[in-house]
Amino acid sequence: MKTSQAWRIGIGDFQIMPAPRHRPPLKRPMWIIVLISFVSIFLIGAYIYPPKSYTACYIFSSGACKSISDWLPPAPEREFTDEEIAARVVIRDILKTPPLQSTNPKIAFMFLTPGSLPFETLWDKFFRGHDERFSVYVHASREKPVHTSRHFIDRDIRSEKVVWGKISMIDAERRLLANAFQDPNNQHFVLLSDSCVPLHDFDYVFNYLMDTNISFVDCFEDPGPHGSGRYSVQMLPEVEIKDFRKGAQWFTMKRQHAMMVLADSLYYTKFKYHCKPGMDGRNCYSDEHYLPTLFHMVDPGGIANWSVTYVDWSEGKWHPRAYRAQDVSYELLKNITVLLLSVLLKYTKLSPLLKSGFVCNYSNSNPFLKTDLEAYHITAVILTVSHMLYELLSDAILNLQSIDENLHVTSDELKEVQQKPCMWNGLKRPCYLFGRKFYPETVDNLMQLFSNYTTI
């Protein structure tokens, strides 16, 4: 009885207890998640595709204007050798030293020649009237030159034998620089060969070189057999293949860079022993690689990456094209072939018109042409003569039409053409101040044409 009652009481008590309430799932703050995701995506996009405006750079800091690669950890650099540290400290201080101010700045014209200079009379005409603005240095490697111009007399320096393609070529260049550097008034240094001629008058050349703060050293990357294919691993660790460059040896450089070249021994030694003909089964020519590689490594922004001396390599031979007396004309030297090219292109475009009634309309409007056939014959003669002129001057047209652009062609299978404008103080200017390679027989023609083709 009591047990039953107790059971009933327990049941009753259990029944009157409030049932547990069913609670819906908690509402997550989705709007916060969405907002954070949106902001994250926005920031990542800003880093990958950085805005270029000043305001955006101010908001995101200067780092926002860089690509994603700049946000990645820098690639670990190798540890420099003691020799590298010493060399780079010296070069750094040379480049940071303010240029020596001269009350009478001059250009040093340095001639690298085997003997007498065949164009000495032409250079005499070029220098005439500017005695206080230039100096001359002659390195004759084979025989003592005979001079006819007072500007060249007693200007020979001590010379040694020079072998094409070997380090003796660099030695001769450094010897010329060292002698010219002794004159504190020499502010710019020009390396010329015995086959070089001026393409502009002295004032133009002087202002072109003196009114800019860069050196005109040719430099480009060639992944082919005549570029990086000449590299030797024995140049490691100081010279890596990624820094190996190529360029023409004919340079002009400011005084700071001349001092840097004279002070260098580390990189010069690498090329002296590991870049020479027949090295490791390949031919490496230090005069084509030493200076381009050096400047690319220590002061890439201080050079123009092209030479102001024009050379025609279009024949694809070991040596550039050489100009004979019959090749020299006012049109060649002043690049009028560009104008001729445009005229020939216009004539070429006439050929489709011959079949579409052009001749008939031309004959009807011209009282001197009585028949359509006569007009056709006259036009055919014009086209034939134009084609003949084009064939005769095609080389000059192809190689001189881009006088305000410099051209490099890689030696690999792609034969990539690297064509860039010649920028001078931010302006596009003609690339070339000098030209080579001219045979001695051209001197008379050049003397007759000089005053005309150097007129700006």
LINLIN-V654548 format. One record per residue. RES is the residue in one letter. SS is DSSP state (h for helix, s for strand, l for the rest). D_LAST is the distance of its C-alpha to the last C-alpha in whole Angstrom. Layout:
res->RES ss->SS d_last->D_LAST
res->RES ss->SS d_last->D_LAST
This chain:
res->M ss->l d_last->133
res->K ss->h d_last->131
res->T ss->h d_last->129
res->S ss->h d_last->128
res->Q ss->h d_last->128
res->A ss->h d_last->126
res->W ss->h d_last->124
res->R ss->h d_last->124
res->I ss->h d_last->122
res->G ss->h d_last->120
res->I ss->h d_last->119
res->G ss->h d_last->119
res->D ss->h d_last->117
res->F ss->h d_last->114
res->Q ss->h d_last->114
res->I ss->h d_last->113
res->M ss->l d_last->110
res->P ss->l d_last->107
res->A ss->l d_last->105
res->P ss->l d_last->102
res->R ss->l d_last->99
res->H ss->l d_last->96
res->R ss->l d_last->93
res->P ss->l d_last->90
res->P ss->l d_last->87
res->L ss->l d_last->85
res->K ss->l d_last->82
res->R ss->l d_last->79
res->P ss->l d_last->76
res->M ss->h d_last->74
res->W ss->h d_last->71
res->I ss->h d_last->71
res->I ss->h d_last->70
res->V ss->h d_last->68
res->L ss->h d_last->66
res->I ss->h d_last->65
res->S ss->h d_last->64
res->F ss->h d_last->61
res->V ss->h d_last->60
res->S ss->h d_last->60
res->I ss->h d_last->58
res->F ss->h d_last->56
res->L ss->h d_last->55
res->I ss->h d_last->54
res->G ss->h d_last->52
res->A ss->h d_last->50
res->Y ss->h d_last->50
res->I ss->h d_last->49
res->Y ss->l d_last->46
res->P ss->l d_last->45
res->P ss->l d_last->44
res->K ss->l d_last->41
res->S ss->l d_last->41
res->Y ss->h d_last->42
res->T ss->h d_last->45
res->A ss->h d_last->46
res->C ss->h d_last->45
res->Y ss->h d_last->47
res->I ss->h d_last->50
res->F ss->h d_last->50
res->S ss->l d_last->48
res->S ss->h d_last->45
res->G ss->h d_last->47
res->A ss->h d_last->47
res->C ss->h d_last->43
res->K ss->l d_last->43
res->S ss->l d_last->44
res->I ss->h d_last->48
res->S ss->h d_last->47
res->D ss->h d_last->46
res->W ss->l d_last->50
res->L ss->l d_last->51
res->P ss->l d_last->53
res->P ss->l d_last->50
res->A ss->l d_last->50
res->P ss->l d_last->52
res->E ss->l d_last->50
res->R ss->l d_last->51
res->E ss->l d_last->52
res->F ss->l d_last->50
res->T ss->l d_last->51
res->D ss->h d_last->52
res->E ss->h d_last->49
res->E ss->h d_last->46
res->I ss->h d_last->47
res->A ss->h d_last->47
res->A ss->h d_last->43
res->R ss->h d_last->42
res->V ss->h d_last->44
res->V ss->h d_last->42
res->I ss->h d_last->38
res->R ss->h d_last->39
res->D ss->h d_last->39
res->I ss->h d_last->36
res->L ss->h d_last->34
res->K ss->h d_last->36
res->T ss->l d_last->36
res->P ss->l d_last->33
res->P ss->l d_last->30
res->L ss->l d_last->31
res->Q ss->l d_last->29
res->S ss->l d_last->28
res->T ss->l d_last->27
res->N ss->l d_last->25
res->P ss->l d_last->23
res->K ss->s d_last->22
res->I ss->s d_last->20
res->A ss->s d_last->23
res->F ss->s d_last->22
res->M ss->s d_last->25
res->F ss->s d_last->25
res->L ss->s d_last->28
res->T ss->s d_last->29
res->P ss->l d_last->33
res->G ss->l d_last->32
res->S ss->l d_last->30
res->L ss->l d_last->26
res->P ss->l d_last->25
res->F ss->l d_last->22
res->E ss->h d_last->23
res->T ss->h d_last->21
res->L ss->h d_last->18
res->W ss->h d_last->18
res->D ss->h d_last->19
res->K ss->h d_last->17
res->F ss->h d_last->14
res->F ss->h d_last->17
res->R ss->l d_last->18
res->G ss->l d_last->18
res->H ss->l d_last->18
res->D ss->h d_last->21
res->E ss->h d_last->22
res->R ss->h d_last->20
res->F ss->s d_last->21
res->S ss->s d_last->24
res->V ss->s d_last->25
res->Y ss->s d_last->27
res->V ss->s d_last->29
res->H ss->s d_last->31
res->A ss->s d_last->33
res->S ss->l d_last->35
res->R ss->l d_last->37
res->E ss->l d_last->37
res->K ss->l d_last->36
res->P ss->l d_last->33
res->V ss->l d_last->33
res->H ss->l d_last->30
res->T ss->l d_last->28
res->S ss->l d_last->26
res->R ss->l d_last->27
res->H ss->l d_last->25
res->F ss->l d_last->27
res->I ss->l d_last->30
res->D ss->l d_last->32
res->R ss->l d_last->30
res->D ss->s d_last->32
res->I ss->l d_last->34
res->R ss->l d_last->37
res->S ss->l d_last->37
res->E ss->l d_last->39
res->K ss->l d_last->39
res->V ss->l d_last->37
res->V ss->l d_last->38
res->W ss->l d_last->36
res->G ss->l d_last->37
res->K ss->l d_last->39
res->I ss->h d_last->39
res->S ss->h d_last->38
res->M ss->h d_last->34
res->I ss->h d_last->34
res->D ss->h d_last->36
res->A ss->h d_last->34
res->E ss->h d_last->31
res->R ss->h d_last->33
res->R ss->h d_last->34
res->L ss->h d_last->31
res->L ss->h d_last->30
res->A ss->h d_last->34
res->N ss->h d_last->33
res->A ss->h d_last->29
res->F ss->h d_last->31
res->Q ss->l d_last->33
res->D ss->l d_last->31
res->P ss->l d_last->31
res->N ss->l d_last->27
res->N ss->s d_last->26
res->Q ss->s d_last->24
res->H ss->s d_last->22
res->F ss->s d_last->23
res->V ss->s d_last->21
res->L ss->s d_last->23
res->L ss->s d_last->22
res->S ss->s d_last->24
res->D ss->l d_last->25
res->S ss->l d_last->23
res->C ss->l d_last->20
res->V ss->s d_last->17
res->P ss->s d_last->13
res->L ss->l d_last->10
res->H ss->l d_last->8
res->D ss->l d_last->8
res->F ss->h d_last->11
res->D ss->h d_last->10
res->Y ss->h d_last->8
res->V ss->h d_last->11
res->F ss->h d_last->14
res->N ss->h d_last->13
res->Y ss->h d_last->13
res->L ss->h d_last->16
res->M ss->h d_last->18
res->D ss->l d_last->17
res->T ss->l d_last->19
res->N ss->l d_last->23
res->I ss->l d_last->23
res->S ss->s d_last->23
res->F ss->s d_last->21
res->V ss->s d_last->24
res->D ss->s d_last->25
res->C ss->l d_last->28
res->F ss->s d_last->30
res->E ss->l d_last->34
res->D ss->l d_last->35
res->P ss->l d_last->39
res->G ss->l d_last->39
res->P ss->l d_last->41
res->H ss->l d_last->37
res->G ss->l d_last->37
res->S ss->h d_last->40
res->G ss->h d_last->42
res->R ss->h d_last->41
res->Y ss->l d_last->43
res->S ss->l d_last->46
res->V ss->h d_last->48
res->Q ss->h d_last->49
res->M ss->h d_last->46
res->L ss->l d_last->48
res->P ss->l d_last->49
res->E ss->l d_last->46
res->V ss->l d_last->43
res->E ss->l d_last->44
res->I ss->h d_last->43
res->K ss->h d_last->41
res->D ss->h d_last->39
res->F ss->l d_last->38
res->R ss->l d_last->34
res->K ss->s d_last->32
res->G ss->l d_last->28
res->A ss->l d_last->26
res->Q ss->l d_last->27
res->W ss->l d_last->24
res->F ss->l d_last->23
res->T ss->s d_last->21
res->M ss->s d_last->24
res->K ss->s d_last->25
res->R ss->h d_last->28
res->Q ss->h d_last->30
res->H ss->h d_last->30
res->A ss->h d_last->30
res->M ss->h d_last->33
res->M ss->h d_last->34
res->V ss->h d_last->34
res->L ss->h d_last->36
res->A ss->h d_last->38
res->D ss->l d_last->39
res->S ss->l d_last->42
res->L ss->h d_last->43
res->Y ss->h d_last->41
res->Y ss->h d_last->40
res->T ss->h d_last->43
res->K ss->h d_last->44
res->F ss->h d_last->41
res->K ss->h d_last->42
res->Y ss->h d_last->46
res->H ss->h d_last->45
res->C ss->l d_last->42
res->K ss->l d_last->42
res->P ss->l d_last->43
res->G ss->l d_last->46
res->M ss->s d_last->47
res->D ss->l d_last->49
res->G ss->l d_last->49
res->R ss->s d_last->45
res->N ss->l d_last->42
res->C ss->l d_last->40
res->Y ss->l d_last->37
res->S ss->h d_last->36
res->D ss->h d_last->33
res->E ss->h d_last->32
res->H ss->h d_last->34
res->Y ss->h d_last->35
res->L ss->h d_last->32
res->P ss->h d_last->31
res->T ss->h d_last->35
res->L ss->h d_last->35
res->F ss->h d_last->32
res->H ss->h d_last->33
res->M ss->h d_last->37
res->V ss->h d_last->36
res->D ss->l d_last->33
res->P ss->h d_last->31
res->G ss->h d_last->29
res->G ss->h d_last->28
res->I ss->s d_last->25
res->A ss->s d_last->23
res->N ss->s d_last->25
res->W ss->l d_last->22
res->S ss->l d_last->20
res->V ss->l d_last->17
res->T ss->s d_last->18
res->Y ss->s d_last->18
res->V ss->l d_last->21
res->D ss->l d_last->23
res->W ss->l d_last->26
res->S ss->l d_last->27
res->E ss->l d_last->30
res->G ss->l d_last->32
res->K ss->l d_last->33
res->W ss->l d_last->34
res->H ss->l d_last->31
res->P ss->l d_last->27
res->R ss->l d_last->26
res->A ss->l d_last->25
res->Y ss->s d_last->23
res->R ss->l d_last->25
res->A ss->h d_last->24
res->Q ss->h d_last->24
res->D ss->h d_last->22
res->V ss->l d_last->19
res->S ss->l d_last->17
res->Y ss->h d_last->13
res->E ss->h d_last->14
res->L ss->h d_last->15
res->L ss->h d_last->12
res->K ss->h d_last->10
res->N ss->l d_last->13
res->I ss->l d_last->14
res->T ss->h d_last->17
res->V ss->h d_last->17
res->L ss->h d_last->17
res->L ss->h d_last->20
res->L ss->h d_last->22
res->S ss->h d_last->22
res->V ss->h d_last->23
res->L ss->h d_last->26
res->L ss->h d_last->27
res->K ss->h d_last->28
res->Y ss->h d_last->30
res->T ss->h d_last->31
res->K ss->l d_last->33
res->L ss->l d_last->34
res->S ss->h d_last->37
res->P ss->h d_last->39
res->L ss->h d_last->39
res->L ss->h d_last->40
res->K ss->l d_last->44
res->S ss->l d_last->44
res->G ss->l d_last->44
res->F ss->h d_last->40
res->V ss->h d_last->41
res->C ss->h d_last->44
res->N ss->h d_last->42
res->Y ss->h d_last->39
res->S ss->h d_last->42
res->N ss->h d_last->44
res->S ss->h d_last->41
res->N ss->l d_last->40
res->P ss->l d_last->42
res->F ss->l d_last->41
res->L ss->l d_last->42
res->K ss->l d_last->46
res->T ss->l d_last->46
res->D ss->h d_last->45
res->L ss->h d_last->45
res->E ss->h d_last->43
res->A ss->h d_last->40
res->Y ss->h d_last->41
res->H ss->h d_last->40
res->I ss->h d_last->37
res->T ss->h d_last->36
res->A ss->h d_last->37
res->V ss->h d_last->35
res->I ss->h d_last->32
res->L ss->h d_last->33
res->T ss->h d_last->34
res->V ss->h d_last->31
res->S ss->h d_last->28
res->H ss->h d_last->30
res->M ss->h d_last->30
res->L ss->h d_last->26
res->Y ss->h d_last->26
res->E ss->h d_last->29
res->L ss->h d_last->27
res->L ss->h d_last->23
res->S ss->h d_last->25
res->D ss->h d_last->24
res->A ss->h d_last->21
res->I ss->h d_last->21
res->L ss->h d_last->23
res->N ss->h d_last->21
res->L ss->h d_last->17
res->Q ss->l d_last->18
res->S ss->l d_last->18
res->I ss->l d_last->14
res->D ss->l d_last->15
res->E ss->s d_last->18
res->N ss->s d_last->20
res->L ss->s d_last->23
res->H ss->s d_last->27
res->V ss->s d_last->30
res->T ss->l d_last->33
res->S ss->l d_last->36
res->D ss->l d_last->39
res->E ss->l d_last->40
res->L ss->l d_last->38
res->K ss->l d_last->35
res->E ss->l d_last->34
res->V ss->s d_last->30
res->Q ss->s d_last->28
res->Q ss->s d_last->25
res->K ss->s d_last->23
res->P ss->s d_last->20
res->C ss->l d_last->18
res->M ss->s d_last->19
res->W ss->s d_last->17
res->N ss->l d_last->19
res->G ss->l d_last->20
res->L ss->s d_last->17
res->K ss->s d_last->16
res->R ss->l d_last->13
res->P ss->l d_last->11
res->C ss->l d_last->14
res->Y ss->l d_last->13
res->L ss->l d_last->12
res->F ss->s d_last->15
res->G ss->s d_last->16
res->R ss->l d_last->20
res->K ss->l d_last->23
res->F ss->s d_last->22
res->Y ss->l d_last->25
res->P ss->h d_last->25
res->E ss->h d_last->26
res->T ss->h d_last->22
res->V ss->h d_last->21
res->D ss->h d_last->22
res->N ss->h d_last->19
res->L ss->h d_last->17
res->M ss->h d_last->17
res->Q ss->h d_last->17
res->L ss->h d_last->14
res->F ss->h d_last->12
res->S ss->h d_last->10
res->N ss->h d_last->9
res->Y ss->h d_last->8
res->T ss->l d_last->6
res->T ss->l d_last->4
res->I ss->l d_last->0
